[in-house]
Amino acid sequence: MSPSYRAIGRWDIKHGKGSLAVNNNYVAQAKRLLSSIGVHQLSEGVWAFTDVHTASQAYIHHSLQPVALAAYAAVNPTFAAGRFPNWALVDMVDKVPCMDGAELTALAMVCGASNPSFPSAEERGSIFGQAVWGIVEAYSLEGCFEYVERAYGSQGSHYNLRPRGFNWAGGEEPVPESLKAMRKSYRAMSPLQQIMVLTIMHLYCPGKDKTYLTGGCPTKIHAAEAMNILRRNGPALSAWGRMVTHYAGW
């Protein structure tokens, strides 16, 4: 289970708080967080600066950075890139396990996704698993991921998903030809598909990738550029946001 879920879920479940009341509280907190970084929502899918100086100068805690990047990119991708220079999509995704309920809710709001719910570890894992597999299927990412019979955990079908290139049914050792094929498939993908693959890979295995998408695979997509690409592709941003904000550990 992810550190963020322990922080945002167990206290409320243990103390009997209803999920609706908890979620409403997170929505109010999320709005305050967005205001504190200088942005607000004008209408559905339309965001604006409330104060450019605040947006330019406000201190942003590391776990709030994904929210700020996504919000600034929704207003002006060039501004977002300047505010977060050299910040790659994978850097953004690696922050997700650190985010709390209010931050995840704020990110979902910016992405136009349904607000994340925190009813129980089991239900959250189920939502996350469905979201991950839905993106793999919708964006034809099967060249990089496969279904494995042995579930490497419980509470979600994502535990049956693994990157291609390994003998998951045996000793889990790399299979060089399969890894080569997986990387070739990734390099042939559109930028949108690569964004989805990178996100799933880094939710599965955060940090510097020395195993999967190596060997010349383009992985340094700027976070602001990634948000812009997602926003330009119909339901992609909301699907991405739903998956990321329901992250339940792996």
MORA-V257718 format. One record per backbone hydrogen bond with DSSP energy under -0.5 kcal/mol. CO is the residue of the C=O (numbers start at 1). NH is the residue of the N-H. Records with the same first field share a line. If there is no record, write none. Layout:
BEGIN
CO->NH + NH
END
This chain:
BEGIN
2->6
3->7
4->8
5->9 + 10
6->10
9->13
10->14
11->15
12->17
13->16
18->22
19->23
20->24
21->25
22->26
23->27
24->28
25->29
26->30
27->31
28->32
29->33
30->34
31->35
32->36
33->37
34->37 + 39
35->38
38->50 + 51
40->42 + 48
43->46
45->47
46->42 + 43
48->40
51->55
52->56
53->57
54->58
59->61
61->64 + 65
62->65
64->68
65->69
66->70
67->71
68->72
69->73
70->74
71->75
72->76
76->80
77->81
78->82
79->83
80->84
82->85
84->87
86->88
87->223
88->92
89->93
90->94
91->95
92->95
93->96
95->98 + 99
96->99
97->4
100->104
101->105
102->106
103->107
104->108
105->109
106->110
107->111
108->112 + 113
109->112
120->124
121->125
122->126
123->127
124->128
125->129
126->130
127->131
128->132
129->133
130->134
131->135
132->136
133->137
134->138
135->139
136->141
137->140
141->144 + 145
144->164
146->162
149->151
156->159
157->160
158->161
159->152
160->148
162->146
165->175
166->168
167->170 + 172
173->167
174->176
175->178 + 179
176->180
177->181
178->182
179->183
180->184
181->185
182->186
183->187
184->188
186->189
190->194
191->195
192->196
193->197
194->198
195->199
196->200
197->201
198->202
199->203
200->204
201->205
208->210
212->214
217->219
219->221
221->89
222->226
223->227
224->228
225->229
226->230
227->231
228->232
229->233
230->233 + 237
232->234
233->236
234->237
235->239
236->240
237->241
238->242
239->243
240->244
241->245
242->246
243->246
244->247
END
